[in-house]
Amino acid sequence: MKVAKFGGTSLANAEQIKKVCNIIRADQNRRLVVVSAPGKRYKEDDKVTDLLIRYAEVFLQKGEARAEKEAVFNRYREIVRELGLPAEVGQKIEAELEAVLANHAGLSPDRFVDAVKAAGEDNSAKVVAHYLRSLGEDAHYVNPREAGMLVTDEAGNAHVLPAAYERLKKLRDRQGILVFPGFFGYTEAGELVTFSRGGSDITGSILAAAVKAEVYENFTDVDSVYVVNPNLVENPVEIKEITYREMRELSYSGFSVFHEEALLPAYQAEIPVCIKNTNNPSAPGTMIVAERPASVNRVSGVACDTGFCSIYVSKYLMHKEIGFGRKLLQILEEEGISYEHTPSGIDNISVILRERDLTPAKEARIVERIQSELQVDDIAVQHDLALVMIVGEGMRQSVGTTAKATVALAAAQINLDMINQGSSEVSMMFGVKAEDADRAVIALYHAFFGKEEEREKAHSLSSLTV
């Protein structure tokens, strides 16, 4: 049994849905299918999820949102019409969508937004199941609540409960093609809650682990995962095989191909994951596995994410002050902020945070508390940081990786605000100004994956520097 998940671009319109159904029908082992809400049909288009969020926000503000609702209905009307489905199919889907959008009485704003957002995936699953049946397939829409997708009660940020796996395992025994909406589940009290944005990847991974799938296929709009963002580098190197740990690090660092939280269920159940292209399903794609053979190039990928800031704290003999780090992090905890990284020295420490979490009011309170409660010598907050990361299992056995990277960045005249190697030694991170992020990624790509003459030049400079 294979679990196949199809993203928003794969379901953006009727033409794409036909491709999806052809892929499902081409392999009888693809019996459990997870779908996202319809995505963009063209660059300037809106995703259905964005249309639904806009509807919910306007409705909560004004008490009605007719234009926003009509925009959502029109997308499904177009899809149903172009798939050639009977008019009553469209009418039923529209009535169910209308019921969701109107069901605000007694719901908190968070609950209402979650219910509205989830309607994108839910109706997408119903459309795909209807179309497969029109082709003569024994296809069934699966309601996540009825199937046992139990999640925590965290609006917009649900996590699967252990009890869900035993319930979802029973899907193996069902006949036909099962079409499961991604992105949401239900609490033990029966309340609908969504995963974080892009959470259909998480649904697919949970189901693959629950049914002990042979493979979890994640269909998107690229032939494979590339070692770098293809928008930055022309014709970048493709990744044929990568480990769970490497992919997790790259997803965290800005790779948008796969949701960063989605690998855990598959990883724990040792289910291989294959990233494939809906528009070119014969391409082998990228396999994500537990272990892979060592390659000549010890680095597997280069990624970058922006939107970070750092709190730099300095105090003489900090390393001898028992509990200093705990007290510092406790201040952040009490302000409701999680931290990303904490590189440190004997007299100083930096805490890297997401910029969005540090509002001006929180920043002022945190700075004042650190000064008064920890009696520090110096404190500074730096904004507009980017974290550039090189990732690779082979870096643990490789000499000179750091030298090659720093020489490449120096040659590109990029100043480093921070260097940090993860304790797993699978990743190395460089903090740079956000405005330098793209140039940093390009420089590192050419150092590790560029043409032979570029790599030789980087190696010579590295040796000279050392």
N, C-alpha and C positions, 0 to 999 in steps of 0.2 A: 504494500500500500504506500502510495506517495501522497504527500500533502503539497499542493500547488497553490501559492499565493500570487494574486495578480494586483499590481499597484494601480493608482489612479490613471496614469497615462495609458495603461492597457485597457481601461474601461471608459475612456473619455467620450466615446460616441459609438454608434451602431457598428461602424466598420471595425473598430477595435474589438468590440465585444464578439463579433463574428470570428476574428482571429483567435481570441481567447478560447472560444468554444471548439474551434478546430484543433487547438493544441490539447484541450482536455480529451477530446474524442480520439486523438491520435495514439493515446497510451491508456489502455484499460486499467492500469494501476493508479492512474490519477483519479482516485475516487473521493478524495476530500479536498474541496476547493475553497479557498478563502479569498474574499474580494474586498477591495477598497471602494470608496465612493468615486464616482466619475471625476477625473482630473481635467486638466486644461486640454482643449482641442487645438489650440494654437497659442503662441507666446503671450499674447495680451489677454487671453481668456481667463475666466475665473474658475477655480475648482469648486465643485458642488459643496464641499465642506466649508469653504469660505463664504459661499452664498448663504448657507444655513446659519453660520455664526453671525453674519450680518443681519439676517432676519431676526435672530434671537435678541441681538443687541438693540435693534431699532424697536422691536416689540416691547422690550422691557422699559425703554425710554418713553415711548409714545402711546403704548397700549394697542397699537396696530402697525402692520408693516405689509401693506398690500403689494406694493411694487416688488419688495424683496421676496415675498412668497411666490409671486407670479414668475420671478426669475428662476426659482427652484423648480416649479411645476413645468416650465417650458423646457428645461433640460431633459426631464424624464419623458415628457410628451414627444420630444424629438426622437429620443432613443427608441421608445416603444413603436412609434410610427415607422421609423426607418428599418427596424428589425422585422416589420411586417406582422407584429403580434396583433391578436384580436383587440378591438376597441375596449371590450370589457376588462382586459388585463390592465390597460392603462387607467381605466376608471377605478378599478380596485386599488391599484397602487396609489393613485391620487387621493382616494378617500382615506386610505391608511395614513398617508403623509399629512393630510389635512387634520386628522385626529391627533397626531403627534404635535403638530404646531399649535393646535388649539388647547392642548392639555396643560395649561399653566396654573390652574386653580390648585392651591394647596402645595405647590412646588416652590422651593426656594429658588432664587435666580440661578445658582450653580446647578441645581438639579434640572431646571428647565433647559439651560444651555446644553448640558450633557445629553438630554433626551433628544433635543433638536439636532445636535451634531451627529448623533448615532444614526439618525434617519437616512443619512447618505449611504452608509454601508448597508444598512438593513434593506433599503429598496433596491440597491444595486444587486444584492444577493437574490432577491425575488425576481428581478428582471432576467438575470442569467439563468436561473432555474427554469423560468417560463420558456426562454428561448431554447434551451437544451431539450425540453420536452417537445417543443415544436419541431425539432429535428428528429424526434423519435427516441430520444434517450430517456432512461428511467432516472430522472433528476428530481431532487427534493431540496427545498429551502429548509435550513435548520435554524430554529430559534435558539440563541445562546442561553437563554434562561432555561428552556426545556432540556437542553443538552447538558447543562451543569457547569457553564463557564462562571464559576464563583470568583469574585474579586473583592478586594478591600474597599472600604467606604471612603474613598478619597476622590472627590470630584475632579475630573480632568487629569487624574494621575493615579489611576487604579493599578493594583498589582494582583497577580493571580494568587488564590489561596491554595494550599496544598491539597485540600479536599477535592478541588476541581479535577485533578488528573484522573482520579479513580472514576469519576462520573463520565468524563469525556472519553475515557478508554472504551466505553460501550459503543462509540461510533464505529468501531471496527466491525461490529456485528451487523450493521445496517446494510441494506442492499442498495444498489444504484450509486449514482453520483450525488454526493452531499455538498450543497453550496452553503457555506457558513459566512455570515457577515463579520468582518474584522472590526477592531477598534473598541469594542465594548463588551461588558459582561454585567453580571448582576450580583449585588450583595446578598448575604444570607437572609436579609430581610426583604429581598425582592426588589430593591431599588436599582435602576439602571445607572451605571457609572462607566465613563470612558477611560481608556488608557491615555497616555500623553500623545501629543500630535504625531501622526505617523504610526500609530499603534497597531495597524493591521499586520505589520511585520511580527509584532509580539504575539498576536492571536495565532498566526501560522506556526510560530515556533512552539507555542504551548500545545497546540493540537498535534504537531509532529511528535513531541515528546510523549503526549498522552497515549497515542495510538501506536507508539513504537514504529514510526514510519521508516521505510527503507531509505528515504531521502526527503529533505524539505526543499522544494524548488521555489525560488523567489523570483518571479518574472517581473521585469522592469523594462526600461527603454534603452538599455545599452547591452552590447554583446558580452561584456565582462566587466569586472572591476579593473580600473587602471591604477598604476602606481602613483598617479598624480591627477589632479583635477584637469580633465581634457579641455576645459575652457581657458586654462593658463598655458598649456603646452600642446603644440600640434602633434597629432599622432603619437601619444604617449605609449609606453610599454604596457601590455596587458598582463594582468596577474592570472595565471592558470590555476594556481593552488596556493592557499594561504591558511594559516591556523586560526582557530577561534580567537586566541589572544591577540594576534596581529590585527585581525579584523575589528575586534573590540576597540583596540587603541586607535585605529584609523577612523572608526565611526565616531568616537568621542572627539577626535581632532578635526572633524569637519567633513568627512566622507558622507555624502547624502544618500548613497546607494542603499544603505541598510540602517535601520533604527538601532541606536547604540545599546538599547536594553534588550533587543530581540534575541540575541545569541544565547543568553543564559539557559533557557529551557532546553534548547537543542544541544548545547554544550554539556549540560548535566546528564542528558539522556544519551549522549554520544551519537546524535543524529547528524550525518553530514548535510551541509547546506550547499545548494547550487544556485548561483545567481545567473539567470538566463534572460534572453531578450524576446519579448512577445513578438516583435517585428522580424526576428530572425531566429526562430526556435531551434534550427538545426545547428547553430553555433554552440560549441561545447560549454561556454560560460566559465565562471570561476567557481572552483570547489573550495569550501571552507571546511577544514578537517581538524582533528585533534593534533596530529603530528604530520610533518612533511619532511622529505629528504632535504639535506643541506644543499644550497645552491651556491654558485660562484659569487653572486652578488649577495652579501649578507643583509642588505637592506631590502625590505619588501615594498615600502611605500613612503611617500612624503605627503603630509597633510597639514592643514592650518585652519584655525578657527579664531575669529575676532570676538570682541566684546568682553575683554577681561580687564581687571585692574589689580593693583597690588597695594598692600599695606606694609610698608617697610618699618621695622622697629629695631632700634639699637639701644643696648644697655651694657655698660662695662661689666664683665664677669657674669654675663647672663647664663653661661653654661654651668655655673656653679650654684645658681639659684634654683633650688628644688621646686618644681611645680610651676615654673614660669610659663612654659608652653601650654600647660593645661588651663591656667588662668586666662591666657590670651584667647585660646579657642573657646573657653567658656563664655567670654564676653560676646563673641560672635554667635554662639549658640543661643544666648539669652536675647539676642537681637533678631533671631530667626534666620540666620545666614549660614549656609554650608560653605565650606572652603574647598578649593580644587587642589592646591599644592602648597607645601610649606618648606621651600629650600631655606637652609639656615647655615650660620657660621658660629663661631664661639661667642661673639658679642652681638650678633644680629640675626634677625629672622624676617622673612617675607611671607606673607600669606596672600595667595592668589585667589581672587574671587571673580564671580561673574558680575560684570558691570551692572546688569539689570537688577541684581539683588541689593546693590548698595545705593539707596536713595540718598539725596543730599542730607535729609534729616537723620538717617541712620549713620551716615558717614560722620557727621558732626558729633553724635552721641558716642560712637565707637572711639573716635580720636580722643575725646574728652575723658572717657572711661579708662582707656589705655594709659593716658598720661597720669591721671590721678590715682588709679588703682595699682598700676605696675611701676610707677615712678621711673619711666624710661628716660634715656638721654635724648633720644631723637625719634621722631615719627613722621612719616611722609606717605601720602597716598598718590599713586601714579595711575592715571587713567589712559584709556585708548591703547591697551596692549593687545597683542596677538600672540598666540602660542603656536609655534611651528614645530612639528614633530616628525622625526624619522623613526620608522618602525621596522623591526626585523628580528626573527628568532636567532639568526646567525650572528647578531652583534655581540652576543655573549662570548663567542669564541674568536672574535675578530679584533685585531690590533690596528689602531690608527683610524677608527671610524670617526671619533670626535675631532681628530686633527683634520681629516678630509672635510668634514662639515664646516668647521670654524674657518678654515682657509677659504672655502667657497663663499662663505658669508662675508668674510673680510674683503675678498676680491670684488664683491658686489657693493662694497662700502655700506654694509649694514651693521649697525651697532647692536650688541647683545646686552639686554637688560638682565637676563637670567639664563643659566644653563642648569638643567635638572635631568638626571637619569633615573628612570623608574626602578624600584627595587627588584622587579622581575628581570631587568636588563633587556627587555624586549623593545623598549622605546627610549628615545632621548629627546628632550624638549628644549626649545630655545624661545625665550621671551623677547619680542621685538616690538617696535612701534607699529601700530596698526597700518600706518601708511606704507610701511616697508614689507608688509606680509607677503604680497604676491611676488615681489622680487626675490624674497628669501626662498620661497618655495621653488621658483624657477632655478635659482642658483643651486639649490640642493639637488634638484632633479638632474641637472646637467652634470653635477659632480658624481652622482651614483649611477645614473642611467643614460647619460648622454653618449654621444659618439665616442669611439675608442680614443681619438686624439684629445677630446675634451677631458676624458677620465685620466689619461696619461698626464696631461698638463696639471690637473688637480692633484694627482699623486706626487708629481715632482715638486710642486709648491708645498705640499704637506710635508714631504721629507725634508725640504729645505728649512721649513719653519721649525720642525722638531729638532 
